[in-house]
Amino acid sequence: ELEAGCLRYNLNDAAKELMRQLSHRMAMRIMNDLESKGSTVRNPSAYCSTAARKARQREERIRNGTAEEGMPSTAEEQVMDIVNHYAALEVEDTADETGIKKAYRKLVLKW
């Protein structure tokens, strides 16, 4: 399943190796996040490499007991902190450019 995702997104060898070093669950979580982002990710290899490095660093911090206060402590919470920009702007995922601009302007006025 992981290999199929690597092939689908044409990940380079370095990204594949970093993904293989993670637990299957964490690697699949990253692949699912990549899939949900769709065409907004310009370089899937870089995205997966960065996500895999961050996940591995979190695992090491927790294993060493150096997790900072306020940092995620459970495996579910360790998954990447991904912001859904559409939800932040309170627009549908299928919103067009003008709708996104209107929502952004509206949000800016709130601040």
Stockholm file with secondary structure:
# STOCKHOLM 1.0

chainA/1-111         ELEAGCLRYNLNDAAKELMRQLSHRMAMRIMNDLESKGSTVRNPSAYCSTAARKARQREERIRNGTAEEGMPSTAEEQVMDIVNHYAALEVEDTADETGIKKAYRKLVLKW
#=GR chainA/1-111 SS CHHHHHHHTTCCHHHHHHHHHSCHHHHHHHHHHHHHHGGGCSCHHHHHHHHHHHHHHHHHHHHHTCCCTTSCCSTTTTSCCCCCHHHHHTCCTTCCHHHHHHHHHHHHHHC
#=GC SS_cons         CHHHHHHHTTCCHHHHHHHHHSCHHHHHHHHHHHHHHGGGCSCHHHHHHHHHHHHHHHHHHHHHTCCCTTSCCSTTTTSCCCCCHHHHHTCCTTCCHHHHHHHHHHHHHHC
//
